[in-house]
Amino acid sequence: MQIKQKKLRLPSISALAVAGLVAAALIGSSGVNVRAAEQTGKITITGQGAVNVAPDMATLVSNVITQGEDAKSALAKNSVTMRTILQDVADAGIDKKDIQTTGFDISPIYDKRHLKNNEPKAPEIVGYRVQNGIRINLQDITKLGTTLDMLVQNGSNDVGQIQFSVSKPEKYIDEARQSAMNDARTRAETYAKAAGVSLGKILSISETGYTPGPYRGIMAMRSAKMESAPPIAAGQETLSSSVTITYELVQ
């Protein structure tokens, strides 16, 4: 009698299983790439830029201060002087839109002596003070000296708060921005070289602000008369810009 032997078959790996193994391998590889991308180096640098410009505009404030025994008389004297000043300002060719009333005030003047005949006394109103001012924007800075002289000659007894500015700063600001960009790249290259890497593409750029620089003023001048137009030195205004840039670092 013959005994039939059965052949044992090993289970074959299905196509589905193979696909699963391949997918797992791909997922693992993808994860490594993602982590590598997340670990890409970068550097963020802030650059500064500035440009000096001669100002071509000036703003000043002129006040007329008068006193009287009562508010009416103090205001009347003040108004006469102010009308003369406003007329002369207009005759000087200064546009009405560049003239603005500012700082108008009527206030009592007190006798603040605490004793009268060696006896305590309450403060007493002994007169009134009127202040009226105008703010003038000079589009032509060369008129500043003669304007100051004219104001004082016509009765302005508190002149000052002079500020210098640039009429069209935007075209100069662009120069400062370019300088800030160059400054940021130079700094970034220095750090990258020290770290043994090089700069790649720019990842982000943001302007952190720009400024026309501080407006400079001169002290108020309180004088009855001037012998001639005072010399005024406008100097230069500093227009600055600041930019923050993030670079990719390349090994």
C-alpha positions in Angstrom: 0.0 0.0 0.0 1.4 3.4 -1.0 1.1 6.2 1.4 0.5 9.6 -0.3 2.5 12.4 1.1 0.9 15.8 1.3 3.1 18.7 0.3 3.0 21.6 2.8 2.6 25.0 1.2 4.1 28.1 2.9 1.6 31.0 3.0 2.5 33.6 0.3 2.9 37.3 1.2 -0.1 39.0 -0.4 0.2 42.1 -2.5 -1.7 43.9 0.2 1.0 43.1 2.8 3.7 44.2 0.4 2.0 47.4 -0.1 1.7 47.9 3.6 5.4 47.4 4.1 6.2 49.8 1.3 3.8 52.4 2.7 5.4 52.1 6.1 8.8 52.6 4.7 7.6 55.6 2.8 6.0 57.1 5.9 9.1 56.6 7.9 11.2 58.3 5.1 8.7 61.1 4.8 8.9 61.7 8.6 12.6 62.1 8.4 12.3 64.6 5.6 9.7 66.6 7.5 11.9 66.7 10.6 14.9 67.7 8.5 12.8 70.5 7.0 11.7 71.7 10.4 15.3 71.8 11.6 16.4 74.0 8.7 18.6 76.8 10.2 17.6 80.5 9.9 18.8 83.8 11.2 16.8 87.0 11.9 18.6 90.3 11.8 17.6 94.0 12.2 19.3 96.5 10.0 19.4 100.3 10.4 19.7 103.0 7.8 19.7 106.8 7.9 20.1 109.8 5.5 20.8 113.4 6.5 18.7 116.0 4.7 18.7 119.8 5.0 15.2 120.9 6.1 13.3 123.2 3.8 10.3 124.1 6.0 9.9 125.7 9.4 7.1 126.1 11.9 7.0 128.8 14.6 4.6 130.2 17.2 4.1 133.9 17.8 2.2 135.1 20.9 1.0 138.6 21.9 0.6 139.0 25.7 -1.1 142.1 27.1 -2.3 143.2 30.5 -5.1 145.5 31.6 -7.0 146.6 34.7 -9.9 144.6 33.4 -10.5 141.8 30.8 -12.0 144.2 28.2 -9.1 146.6 28.1 -6.5 143.8 28.0 -8.4 142.1 25.1 -8.7 145.4 23.2 -5.0 146.1 23.3 -4.3 142.5 22.3 -6.7 142.6 19.4 -5.1 145.7 17.9 -1.7 144.2 17.9 -2.9 140.8 16.5 -4.7 142.5 13.6 -1.5 144.3 12.6 0.5 141.1 12.8 -2.0 139.1 10.8 -2.1 141.7 8.1 1.7 141.9 7.8 1.9 138.1 7.7 -0.5 138.1 4.8 1.4 140.9 3.1 4.6 138.8 3.4 3.0 136.3 1.1 2.2 133.6 3.7 -0.9 131.6 2.7 -3.9 131.7 5.0 -3.9 127.8 5.2 -0.4 128.1 6.8 -1.6 130.4 9.7 -3.6 129.0 12.6 -4.7 130.6 15.9 -3.3 128.8 19.0 -3.1 129.3 22.7 -5.8 132.0 23.2 -6.3 132.7 26.9 -7.8 135.3 29.2 -6.9 134.9 32.8 -6.9 137.1 36.0 -3.8 138.4 37.6 -3.7 138.0 41.4 -2.0 139.9 44.1 -0.5 137.0 45.9 1.0 138.8 48.8 -0.2 137.0 51.8 0.0 140.0 54.2 -1.4 143.5 54.1 -0.4 145.8 56.9 1.1 142.7 58.5 -2.3 141.0 58.5 -3.3 137.9 56.5 -5.4 138.5 53.3 -7.0 136.5 50.6 -5.6 136.7 47.0 -7.0 139.7 45.1 -7.6 140.2 41.4 -5.6 143.2 40.3 -5.9 142.9 36.5 -6.2 140.6 33.5 -3.8 139.0 31.2 -4.7 138.1 27.5 -2.6 135.8 25.4 -3.3 135.2 21.7 -1.0 133.3 19.4 -0.6 132.1 15.8 1.2 129.1 14.5 2.9 129.8 11.1 4.1 127.1 8.7 6.8 128.6 6.5 7.0 126.7 3.2 10.1 128.7 2.4 12.6 128.4 5.1 14.6 131.3 3.8 11.9 133.6 5.1 12.3 132.6 8.7 14.7 135.3 9.9 12.7 138.2 8.3 9.4 136.7 9.6 10.7 136.6 13.2 11.9 140.2 12.9 8.6 141.4 11.5 6.6 139.6 14.3 8.6 141.2 17.1 8.6 144.7 15.4 4.8 144.6 15.3 4.3 143.7 18.9 4.8 139.9 19.3 6.5 139.6 22.7 6.7 135.8 23.0 8.1 134.1 19.9 9.6 130.7 19.6 8.9 127.0 19.5 10.7 126.9 16.1 10.7 123.5 14.4 12.5 122.4 11.2 11.2 119.7 8.9 11.5 118.2 5.4 8.5 118.8 3.1 8.7 115.5 1.2 10.5 113.0 3.4 9.3 109.9 1.6 11.8 110.1 -1.3 14.6 110.3 1.2 13.2 107.6 3.4 13.6 105.2 0.5 17.3 105.8 0.6 17.3 105.1 4.3 15.4 101.8 3.7 17.9 100.7 1.1 20.7 101.4 3.6 18.9 99.4 6.2 18.5 96.4 3.9 22.2 96.5 3.1 23.1 96.8 6.8 20.9 93.8 7.7 22.5 91.6 5.0 26.1 92.6 6.0 25.3 91.6 9.6 23.7 88.4 8.6 26.7 87.4 6.4 29.1 88.1 9.3 27.2 85.8 11.6 26.7 83.1 9.0 30.5 83.1 8.1 31.4 82.8 11.8 29.0 79.8 12.1 30.5 78.1 9.0 27.3 78.4 6.9 26.1 80.7 4.2 22.9 82.7 3.6 20.1 81.2 1.6 16.9 82.8 0.5 15.0 85.5 2.4 12.2 84.1 4.4 10.6 87.3 5.6 11.0 91.1 5.6 9.3 93.5 7.9 9.8 97.2 8.4 9.9 97.9 12.1 9.5 101.7 11.6 11.0 104.8 10.2 11.2 108.3 11.6 12.0 111.8 10.3 14.2 112.4 13.2 13.6 114.7 16.1 12.4 118.2 15.2 14.8 120.7 16.7 13.6 123.9 18.2 15.1 127.0 19.7 14.3 128.8 22.9 11.5 131.3 22.9 12.5 134.9 22.4 10.9 137.5 24.5 12.0 140.9 23.4 10.4 144.2 22.6 12.4 144.9 19.5 15.1 143.4 17.3 17.7 145.4 15.5 17.7 143.1 12.5 16.6 139.7 11.3 18.2 137.1 13.6 20.5 134.5 12.1 19.0 131.0 12.3 20.9 127.8 11.5 18.6 125.0 10.4 21.3 122.3 10.3 20.2 118.9 9.0 17.4 116.4 9.8 18.1 112.7 10.1 15.6 110.4 8.4 16.0 106.8 9.6 14.6 103.4 8.8 14.7 100.0 10.5 14.0 96.6 8.8 14.0 93.1 10.2 14.9 90.2 7.8 14.9 86.5 8.3 17.4 84.5 6.1 17.6 80.7 5.5 21.0 79.2 6.5 22.6 76.8 4.0 25.2 74.2 5.1 
